[in-house]
Structure formats: C-alpha cells, structure tokens
C-alpha cells in the first residue's frame, strides 16, 4: 500500500496587491508573507492591512497636546495679531480683537455642556467668593455668558472651570491642590492662547487661577500667573490711563466691571509681594484721580440712583465719600500697601524726608483703619481683609526700623513706633483667630468664604509671637502662637497655604 501523500498547503493570500507591485503596476500573486515578485527581486514586501508599529511616546501625547478640531480652524485670528503689531491701524479699522467663539474642547464638553451645571457652579462661586473678590458681573454672567440661545464660547468655558476650581474645599488628608480641575484650567488657557482669544472673560479666569495658586501656595506658578494677569490686562487696554471715564450710558455697568478687574489685577500683584516686598512691580500705580469701585449692591443690581436716570458715580481715590463699598475699602488699603512698597524701594531719600513720609503713611493707614472699623457692620464681613491688608502695610513699613541695629537720630522714633505696630498687628490676629477661626460653625457665609488674602497677615503675626517668646520666654506668647496654628489648621481645609505657615513657624524658630 502506497504511503498517502498530503496535498501541498495553499499559501495565504492578501486581499490586495502589495505596495511595491501596486506602485509599479505589475502583477502580484498576493502571497503572504511575501509575494513572488518581491521574493525574486529580494525586496521588502508590505501589505496595506499589516498592523502598524506601536505608537511612539510622542504620538501617545499628541491628543493631549493638540486636540483635533479646537483651534485648527484653518485661519489665524489676524485681528489679534494686528492689535499687537500695529495698534494704531487696529484702532482705525475697528477690528474685533476678542477672538472667535469656539466651543469647549472634548475633555470639558461633557461637564460644561449643561446649563444647569454651569448655573450651579456660578451659584456656588457668587455665594462664597464674589463677596471678597467681586470682579465678575452677576447680571452679565447669567444673562449673557450663560444664555443657552447664544453659541458656546471657549473663553466662557475657561471661566466656568476656574470658578468651579476656586470654589472647591478639601477633605481631611487631601494635601495636593493641583487637582484635575486646576490642571484642566491650565490646559484650557493654552487652548485660549492658541485660539487667539483676547477677552475680559479670559482675564477674569486668569485672576482666579492666580488667586487659587496664591491661596494654595503653588509656587512659582502663582508669581508667573500674576505676571500673566498684568500683561493680559495691559493687552486688553485695562489700566488706569485707558479705562473709560464714568458715563450715564447703558454700558456703565460694563465699565464698572473693567474697573473692578483693573483693581483686581493691582490687588493680586501687591498682595503677592508681601513675602518679598523688594520684588519689582509691573502694574502701574493708580493716580490720585483714579476711580474706586462702586458699592457692590449698586453694581450687582445695575440700578440707576437718580430721577434723571443717571448712572451712579464712582468715588475718587483722592476724595472718597462716606459710605464706601467693601471692595472700595479693599482698593484703598491695597493702594496704601503699594505706597509702602514704593517707599521701601526708594533708597535715595534723606533720613529727614524718610521719617516724614513714614509718619504720613502711618497716619493715613491708621485713618483708614478707623474708617473701616466704623463701617464694619454695614459693608464689611467679620473677615475684614481690607483691615489685614492695612496691617500688612504697617508691618512692612516699620519692619526695617525694628530690625536695624543702628539708626540715624532722625529715625530712632520710628524704631519705638515699630514695636507698637508689630504688637498691635499680632494682637489683632490673635483676637481674629480666637473669636472666629476656632468657631467655624458660627461663621456667617452671607459675606462669603474666608479670603485667602488674610493668610500673609496671619503668618506675619505668628512670626511676631515667636520673636516675643524668644525675647522673654513668656508662656503667653506660646499660647497665642498655638491659637494661630490651630486657626490655620482649620483654614487649611479650604486654602492649603494655611497649612504651610505652621511649618514655616518651626523653621523660623530654628533660625531666629
């Protein structure tokens, strides 16, 4: 019986010709893994359906770097480019430099596509943070920016993400404030820049990012973000010289919003320099004719106050009237802080003139403190951070004389005054911590959340108690310092910068 022979196995065939045969337009027998033509010619043989090689690391990152369909619109925003290359031509041609209305990218669309979600974000923000940082018009935000009948805008999505980001509180044990929302906000800012958008909403969002990074001690990002706010504001034409004068036109509320944003930029840069007062400042100082913000309720409701229908007139920095609003008080206090920075930076003053200017600034700051205390119950919350800014200014003003070993005879009185100022500031911080921060259940959120701008004041006061304890060893100073530490531990649930201060206290004690 003959051995059975297996029939030769048929080779596997591709559905299409190989790339080499297809390109040369020659017959291909489509054998896998190599056709006869490529085998004879000793050429590589490749078919269309072969599995592609695994993506490189760069390819994996590509979707995160450049989401398809967001800013690749096929054309550049030449109006924004013209604004920076030739501003005079831009003014003459009346180009719109705000940029194109682009919808939110894929990684935020799901969370921001619902009007109800955005309204919930806005409600939380305006309750907790608008009272101490009122730079966004409630009426315009709800009526225009969240209007479901208008096309979606990338800059508005960016603002909503930042409003949600800053409204977040942290559970016990959460130490990293670089949350998903924070990272999304930074990513969105890149999208905004690439899209060529120049709008007030972007600047407001950048201010919230800078405030968030300041509040959570995210450095050096906080300082960089402050610089971005300053340059973006100047690019928008928001500075003391170019702000629109007060008017009775229907646009007066928009002018007021820009004025508040201008003060917001000034505030965030000045308060960020408390820990390093010698750092150069970028945003210009306001002149004495600069206008202060209106009272919050006048602006939020957009009411006209006269029978003729005239818009409310904002007070002037050089001659403010009684009954100022809370944010106007903040503006005045941070302006005086700016004057202290200017004083400290001037190294050419004679001792006589330096003494006279210190005493003048001292009288002005104490006068504002008395005014703020008188109006505390009408337009200020119990967290009166305009008061803490005034004390920051006083401490910075007198600190050089408290630390100096030798002084000119014209400056010896300033050394005596400095200890009184430092002690008064620390005493107020202790009272604030004892009466409020240790009793959060009694806190009235009618006036908003605890402003992060009080934290430098708390830290400086703690440093003073360390110095007093090192000087005489009194247990009273240790008790007061521990009270501040417990208060800061509570605030750490909201602002992570508060949790950093006790660690800095330990370092200061070791090195003092």
C-alpha positions as CSV (number, residue, x, y, z in Angstrom):
1,X,0.0,0.0,0.0
2,X,1.5,3.3,-1.0
3,X,2.0,5.9,1.6
4,X,-0.6,8.5,1.4
5,X,0.8,11.9,0.4
6,X,-0.6,15.2,1.8
7,X,-1.5,17.7,-0.8
8,X,0.7,20.8,-0.7
9,X,-0.8,23.5,1.6
10,X,-2.1,26.6,-0.3
11,X,-0.3,29.8,0.7
12,X,-2.3,32.5,2.5
13,X,-3.3,35.4,0.2
14,X,-3.8,39.0,0.9
15,X,-6.9,40.7,-0.4
16,X,-4.9,43.4,-2.1
17,X,-1.6,43.6,-4.0
18,X,1.5,44.5,-2.1
19,X,2.5,48.2,-2.0
20,X,5.6,47.6,-4.3
21,X,3.6,45.8,-7.0
22,X,0.7,48.2,-6.8
23,X,3.0,51.2,-7.2
24,X,4.9,49.6,-10.2
25,X,1.6,48.4,-11.7
26,X,2.8,44.8,-12.1
27,X,1.1,41.6,-11.4
28,X,1.2,40.4,-7.7
29,X,0.3,36.9,-6.6
30,X,-0.6,38.3,-3.2
31,X,1.1,35.6,-1.2
32,X,1.8,36.1,2.5
33,X,4.1,37.0,4.0
34,X,6.0,37.8,0.7
35,X,4.8,37.8,-2.9
36,X,6.8,36.1,-5.6
37,X,7.9,39.3,-7.3
38,X,9.3,40.8,-4.1
39,X,10.9,37.4,-3.3
40,X,12.7,37.2,-6.7
41,X,13.8,40.8,-6.5
42,X,14.8,40.4,-2.9
43,X,12.7,43.4,-1.9
44,X,10.7,44.1,1.3
45,X,7.1,43.2,0.8
46,X,4.4,45.2,2.7
47,X,0.6,45.0,2.5
48,X,-1.9,47.7,3.5
49,X,-3.6,45.7,6.2
50,X,-0.4,44.9,8.1
51,X,-0.5,46.0,11.7
52,X,1.1,49.4,12.2
53,X,4.1,49.6,14.6
54,X,3.2,50.6,18.2
55,X,2.9,54.4,18.6
56,X,5.8,56.3,19.9
57,X,5.7,58.3,23.2
58,X,5.3,61.5,21.1
59,X,2.3,60.0,19.3
60,X,0.7,59.0,22.5
61,X,1.0,62.5,23.9
62,X,-0.3,64.1,20.7
63,X,-4.0,64.2,21.6
64,X,-3.2,65.9,24.8
65,X,-1.0,68.5,23.2
66,X,-3.3,69.3,20.2
67,X,-7.0,68.2,20.5
68,X,-8.2,68.0,16.9
69,X,-10.8,70.5,15.8
70,X,-10.4,73.1,18.5
71,X,-8.1,75.8,17.4
72,X,-7.0,74.3,14.0
73,X,-9.7,76.4,12.2
74,X,-7.8,76.8,9.0
75,X,-7.2,80.5,9.6
76,X,-5.4,82.7,12.0
77,X,-7.0,85.4,14.0
78,X,-5.3,88.3,12.2
79,X,-7.2,90.9,14.1
80,X,-5.5,89.9,17.4
81,X,-2.1,89.8,15.6
82,X,-2.7,93.3,14.2
83,X,-3.6,94.5,17.7
84,X,0.0,93.7,18.9
85,X,1.9,94.5,15.7
86,X,0.3,97.9,14.9
87,X,-2.3,99.1,17.4
88,X,-2.9,102.3,15.5
89,X,-4.1,100.5,12.4
90,X,-6.2,98.3,14.6
91,X,-8.0,101.3,16.1
92,X,-8.6,102.9,12.8
93,X,-10.1,99.8,11.2
94,X,-12.2,98.9,14.3
95,X,-11.2,95.3,14.2
96,X,-12.8,93.0,16.8
97,X,-9.8,91.6,18.8
98,X,-11.8,89.4,21.2
99,X,-11.2,86.3,19.0
100,X,-13.6,83.7,17.6
101,X,-16.3,81.9,19.5
102,X,-15.1,78.3,19.9
103,X,-16.8,75.6,21.9
104,X,-15.3,73.8,24.8
105,X,-12.8,71.0,23.9
106,X,-13.7,67.4,24.3
107,X,-12.2,67.0,27.8
108,X,-14.5,69.6,29.3
109,X,-17.6,69.4,27.0
110,X,-19.3,66.7,29.0
111,X,-19.0,68.6,32.3
112,X,-19.9,72.0,30.9
113,X,-22.5,71.2,28.2
114,X,-25.4,71.5,30.7
115,X,-26.7,75.0,31.5
116,X,-27.8,73.6,34.9
117,X,-24.2,72.5,35.7
118,X,-22.9,76.0,34.8
119,X,-25.6,77.7,36.9
120,X,-24.7,75.5,39.9
121,X,-21.1,76.4,39.5
122,X,-22.0,80.1,39.3
123,X,-24.3,80.0,42.3
124,X,-21.6,78.4,44.5
125,X,-19.0,80.9,43.2
126,X,-21.1,84.0,43.7
127,X,-22.0,82.9,47.2
128,X,-18.6,82.1,48.5
129,X,-16.1,84.1,46.5
130,X,-17.8,87.0,44.8
131,X,-18.1,88.9,48.2
132,X,-14.4,89.1,48.7
133,X,-13.2,89.2,45.0
134,X,-16.1,90.9,43.1
135,X,-14.6,91.1,39.6
136,X,-17.4,89.3,37.6
137,X,-20.8,90.9,37.0
138,X,-23.5,88.5,38.2
139,X,-26.1,90.0,35.9
140,X,-24.0,89.9,32.8
141,X,-22.8,86.4,33.6
142,X,-26.3,84.9,33.9
143,X,-27.9,87.0,31.1
144,X,-25.2,86.9,28.5
145,X,-22.5,84.4,29.2
146,X,-24.8,81.5,30.3
147,X,-27.5,82.4,27.8
148,X,-28.4,79.0,26.2
149,X,-29.6,80.7,23.0
150,X,-26.1,82.0,22.3
151,X,-23.3,79.9,20.7
152,X,-20.9,78.3,23.2
153,X,-17.6,80.1,23.8
154,X,-14.2,78.7,24.7
155,X,-13.4,81.7,27.0
156,X,-16.6,81.3,28.9
157,X,-15.9,77.6,29.4
158,X,-12.5,78.5,30.7
159,X,-14.0,81.0,33.1
160,X,-16.6,78.4,34.4
161,X,-13.8,75.8,35.0
162,X,-11.9,78.4,37.0
163,X,-15.0,79.4,39.0
164,X,-15.5,75.7,39.9
165,X,-11.9,75.2,40.7
166,X,-11.6,78.0,43.2
167,X,-14.9,77.0,44.9
168,X,-13.7,73.6,45.9
169,X,-13.0,72.6,49.6
170,X,-10.7,69.8,50.6
171,X,-11.4,66.8,52.7
172,X,-9.1,66.0,55.7
173,X,-5.9,64.4,54.5
174,X,-6.1,66.0,51.0
175,X,-2.8,67.9,50.6
176,X,-2.4,68.4,46.9
177,X,-4.3,71.4,45.5
178,X,-3.1,70.6,42.0
179,X,-6.4,68.9,41.2
180,X,-7.8,67.7,38.0
181,X,-9.8,71.0,37.7
182,X,-6.7,73.0,38.2
183,X,-4.8,71.1,35.5
184,X,-7.8,71.4,33.2
185,X,-7.8,75.2,33.7
186,X,-4.1,75.4,32.8
187,X,-4.7,73.3,29.8
188,X,-7.7,75.4,28.7
189,X,-5.6,78.6,29.0
190,X,-3.2,77.1,26.4
191,X,-6.2,76.4,24.2
192,X,-7.3,80.0,24.6
193,X,-3.9,81.4,23.6
194,X,-3.6,79.1,20.6
195,X,-7.1,80.2,19.5
196,X,-6.0,83.9,19.6
197,X,-8.7,84.9,22.1
198,X,-8.4,88.3,23.8
199,X,-11.4,88.9,26.1
200,X,-12.3,90.1,29.5
201,X,-13.5,86.6,30.5
202,X,-10.1,85.2,29.9
203,X,-8.5,87.9,32.2
204,X,-11.1,87.2,34.9
205,X,-10.3,83.4,34.7
206,X,-6.6,84.2,34.9
207,X,-7.2,86.2,38.0
208,X,-9.0,83.3,39.6
209,X,-6.1,81.0,38.7
210,X,-3.6,83.4,40.3
211,X,-5.7,83.7,43.4
212,X,-6.1,79.9,43.6
213,X,-2.3,79.4,43.3
214,X,-1.6,82.1,45.9
215,X,-4.2,80.6,48.3
216,X,-2.7,77.1,47.9
217,X,1.0,78.2,47.8
218,X,1.6,76.7,44.4
219,X,4.9,78.4,43.6
220,X,6.5,79.6,41.3
221,X,3.3,79.2,39.3
222,X,1.5,81.8,41.4
223,X,4.1,84.5,40.6
224,X,4.1,83.6,36.9
225,X,0.3,83.7,36.8
226,X,0.3,87.2,38.4
227,X,2.6,88.3,35.6
228,X,0.3,86.8,33.0
229,X,-2.7,88.8,34.5
230,X,-0.7,92.0,34.4
231,X,0.4,91.6,30.8
232,X,-3.0,90.3,29.6
233,X,-4.7,93.3,31.3
234,X,-2.4,95.8,29.6
235,X,-3.0,94.0,26.2
236,X,-6.8,94.4,26.8
237,X,-6.3,98.1,27.5
238,X,-7.2,97.8,31.1
239,X,-5.0,100.2,33.1
240,X,-5.6,103.5,34.9
241,X,-4.9,105.7,31.9
242,X,-7.2,103.8,29.4
243,X,-10.2,102.9,31.5
244,X,-13.4,104.6,30.3
245,X,-14.4,107.7,32.3
246,X,-17.7,107.4,34.2
247,X,-20.7,107.8,32.0
248,X,-24.5,107.7,32.0
249,X,-24.7,105.4,29.0
250,X,-26.3,101.9,29.2
251,X,-22.7,100.5,29.3
252,X,-21.8,102.0,32.6
253,X,-22.1,98.5,34.3
254,X,-19.6,97.1,31.8
255,X,-17.2,100.0,32.5
256,X,-17.5,99.3,36.2
257,X,-16.7,95.6,35.7
258,X,-13.5,96.6,33.8
259,X,-12.6,99.0,36.6
260,X,-13.0,96.2,39.2
261,X,-10.9,93.8,37.1
262,X,-8.2,96.6,37.0
263,X,-8.3,96.8,40.8
264,X,-8.2,93.0,40.9
265,X,-5.0,92.9,38.9
266,X,-3.5,95.6,41.1
267,X,-4.6,93.7,44.3
268,X,-3.3,90.3,43.3
269,X,0.2,91.7,42.4
270,X,0.5,93.8,45.5
271,X,-0.7,91.2,47.9
272,X,1.6,88.5,46.3
273,X,4.6,90.7,47.1
274,X,4.0,90.8,50.9
275,X,6.5,88.0,51.4
276,X,9.1,89.7,49.2
277,X,8.5,93.5,49.2
278,X,11.7,94.2,47.3
279,X,10.4,92.3,44.2
280,X,9.8,94.8,41.3
281,X,6.2,95.5,40.4
282,X,4.9,95.6,36.9
283,X,1.3,97.0,37.0
284,X,1.4,100.8,37.3
285,X,0.3,102.7,40.4
286,X,-3.0,104.5,40.1
287,X,-3.0,108.3,40.2
288,X,-5.0,110.2,42.8
289,X,-7.7,110.8,40.2
290,X,-8.3,107.0,39.8
291,X,-11.9,105.9,40.4
292,X,-12.8,103.4,43.2
293,X,-15.3,100.6,42.7
294,X,-19.0,101.3,43.4
295,X,-20.8,99.7,46.2
296,X,-21.4,96.1,45.4
297,X,-25.2,96.2,45.5
298,X,-25.3,99.2,43.1
299,X,-23.3,97.3,40.6
300,X,-24.8,93.8,41.0
301,X,-28.4,95.2,40.6
302,X,-27.3,97.8,38.0
303,X,-29.8,100.3,39.4
304,X,-29.8,103.9,38.5
305,X,-29.9,106.2,41.5
306,X,-31.2,109.5,40.3
307,X,-34.6,110.6,39.0
308,X,-32.9,111.6,35.7
309,X,-31.8,108.0,35.2
310,X,-28.1,108.8,35.6
311,X,-25.7,106.0,36.4
312,X,-24.1,106.0,39.9
313,X,-20.9,108.0,40.0
314,X,-17.9,106.0,41.4
315,X,-15.9,107.7,44.2
316,X,-12.4,109.1,43.5
317,X,-9.3,107.8,45.2
318,X,-8.2,111.2,46.4
319,X,-11.6,112.3,47.8
320,X,-13.7,109.3,48.7
321,X,-17.1,110.0,50.2
322,X,-18.6,108.3,53.2
323,X,-20.4,105.0,52.8
324,X,-17.9,103.3,50.5
325,X,-18.5,99.8,49.4
326,X,-16.4,96.9,50.7
327,X,-14.3,96.5,47.6
328,X,-13.6,100.2,47.5
329,X,-12.2,99.8,51.0
330,X,-10.1,97.0,49.8
331,X,-8.9,99.1,46.9
332,X,-7.9,101.9,49.3
333,X,-6.0,99.6,51.6
334,X,-4.1,97.9,48.8
335,X,-3.3,101.3,47.3
336,X,-1.6,102.2,50.6
337,X,0.2,98.9,50.6
338,X,1.5,99.9,47.1
339,X,2.7,103.2,48.6
340,X,4.6,101.4,51.2
341,X,6.3,99.3,48.5
342,X,7.3,102.5,46.7
343,X,8.7,103.9,49.9
344,X,10.8,100.8,50.7
345,X,12.1,100.7,47.1
346,X,13.4,104.4,47.2
347,X,16.9,104.2,48.5
348,X,17.8,107.9,47.8
349,X,15.6,109.5,50.5
350,X,17.3,111.6,53.1
351,X,16.7,110.5,56.7
352,X,14.6,113.6,57.4
353,X,12.3,113.0,54.4
354,X,12.1,109.3,55.1
355,X,10.9,109.9,58.6
356,X,8.3,112.4,57.4
357,X,7.0,110.0,54.8
358,X,6.8,107.1,57.2
359,X,4.8,109.2,59.7
360,X,2.5,110.4,56.9
361,X,1.8,106.9,55.7
362,X,1.3,105.8,59.3
363,X,-1.4,108.5,59.8
364,X,-3.1,107.7,56.5
365,X,-3.2,103.9,57.2
366,X,-4.5,104.4,60.7
367,X,-7.1,106.8,59.5
368,X,-8.4,104.2,57.0
369,X,-8.3,101.6,59.8
370,X,-10.6,103.8,61.9
371,X,-12.9,104.3,59.0
372,X,-13.1,100.5,58.3
373,X,-13.8,99.8,61.9
374,X,-16.6,102.4,62.0
375,X,-18.2,100.9,58.9
376,X,-17.6,97.3,59.8
377,X,-21.2,96.4,60.4
378,X,-22.5,97.9,57.2
379,X,-20.3,96.9,54.4
380,X,-17.7,94.5,55.7
381,X,-17.7,91.0,56.9
382,X,-16.2,89.7,60.1
383,X,-13.3,88.6,57.8
384,X,-12.3,92.2,57.1
385,X,-9.4,91.5,54.9
386,X,-9.1,95.2,54.0
387,X,-8.1,95.6,57.6
388,X,-5.5,92.9,57.4
389,X,-4.0,94.5,54.3
390,X,-3.6,97.8,56.2
391,X,-1.8,95.9,59.0
392,X,0.4,94.2,56.4
393,X,1.3,97.7,55.1
394,X,2.1,99.0,58.6
395,X,4.3,95.9,59.5
396,X,6.2,96.2,56.2
397,X,6.6,100.0,56.7
398,X,8.1,99.6,60.2
399,X,10.0,96.3,59.9
400,X,13.3,97.8,58.7
401,X,13.4,100.0,61.8
402,X,12.6,97.2,64.2
403,X,15.4,95.1,62.8
404,X,18.1,97.8,62.4
405,X,20.9,97.8,65.0
406,X,22.0,101.3,64.3
407,X,19.8,104.2,63.1
408,X,20.2,107.9,62.3
409,X,18.9,110.1,65.1
410,X,16.0,111.2,62.9
411,X,14.8,107.6,62.7
412,X,15.1,106.5,66.3
413,X,11.4,107.3,67.0
414,X,10.4,105.1,64.1
415,X,12.1,102.1,65.9
416,X,10.0,102.8,69.0
417,X,6.8,103.0,66.9
418,X,7.7,99.8,65.1
419,X,7.3,97.6,68.2
420,X,3.9,99.1,68.9
421,X,2.8,98.4,65.3
422,X,4.1,94.8,65.4
423,X,2.4,94.1,68.7
424,X,-0.9,95.7,67.6
425,X,-0.9,93.6,64.5
426,X,-0.2,90.4,66.3
427,X,-2.8,91.1,68.9
428,X,-5.5,91.7,66.2
429,X,-4.6,88.4,64.5
430,X,-4.9,86.6,67.8
431,X,-8.3,88.1,68.5
432,X,-9.4,87.1,65.0
433,X,-8.2,83.6,65.4
434,X,-9.8,83.2,68.9
435,X,-13.1,84.8,68.1
436,X,-13.8,83.4,64.7
437,X,-11.4,80.9,63.2
438,X,-11.9,78.5,66.0
439,X,-15.7,78.6,65.7
440,X,-16.4,77.8,62.1
441,X,-19.9,76.7,62.9
442,X,-20.7,80.3,63.8
443,X,-19.3,81.7,60.6
444,X,-21.8,83.7,58.5
445,X,-21.3,82.9,54.8
446,X,-23.5,85.8,53.9
447,X,-20.3,87.7,53.4
448,X,-18.5,84.9,51.5
449,X,-15.8,82.4,52.3
450,X,-12.6,83.2,54.2
451,X,-10.5,85.3,51.9
452,X,-7.0,83.8,51.3
453,X,-5.6,87.3,51.4
454,X,-5.7,87.2,55.2
455,X,-3.0,84.5,55.3
456,X,0.1,86.7,55.0
457,X,-1.2,88.7,57.9
458,X,-1.7,85.6,60.0
459,X,1.8,84.4,59.2
460,X,3.5,87.8,60.0
461,X,1.6,87.8,63.3
462,X,2.8,84.3,64.2
463,X,6.4,85.4,63.5
464,X,6.0,88.3,65.9
465,X,4.9,85.9,68.7
466,X,7.9,83.7,68.0
467,X,10.2,86.8,68.4
468,X,8.4,87.8,71.6
469,X,8.7,84.3,73.1
470,X,12.4,84.2,72.2
471,X,12.9,87.5,73.8
472,X,11.4,87.0,77.3
473,X,10.2,83.3,77.3
474,X,6.6,84.3,78.4
475,X,4.2,81.4,78.1
476,X,1.5,83.8,76.9
477,X,3.2,84.2,73.6
478,X,3.4,80.5,73.1
479,X,-0.3,80.2,73.8
480,X,-1.1,82.9,71.3
481,X,1.1,81.3,68.7
482,X,-0.6,77.9,69.2
483,X,-4.0,79.6,68.8
484,X,-2.9,80.9,65.4
485,X,-1.6,77.5,64.5
486,X,-5.0,75.9,65.3
487,X,-6.8,78.5,63.3
488,X,-4.5,78.0,60.3
489,X,-5.2,74.2,60.6
490,X,-8.9,74.9,60.1
491,X,-8.3,77.2,57.2
492,X,-6.1,74.5,55.6
493,X,-9.4,72.7,54.7
494,X,-10.1,75.5,52.3
495,X,-6.7,77.1,51.5
496,X,-3.6,74.9,51.6
497,X,-1.3,77.9,52.1
498,X,-2.6,78.0,55.7
499,X,-1.1,74.5,56.3
500,X,2.3,75.7,55.1
501,X,2.5,78.5,57.7
502,X,3.0,76.3,60.8
503,X,5.9,74.6,59.1
504,X,7.5,77.9,58.3
505,X,7.0,78.9,62.0
506,X,9.1,75.9,63.0
507,X,11.8,76.9,60.5
508,X,11.7,80.5,61.7
509,X,12.2,79.3,65.4
510,X,15.1,77.2,64.4
511,X,16.9,80.0,62.6
512,X,15.9,83.1,64.7
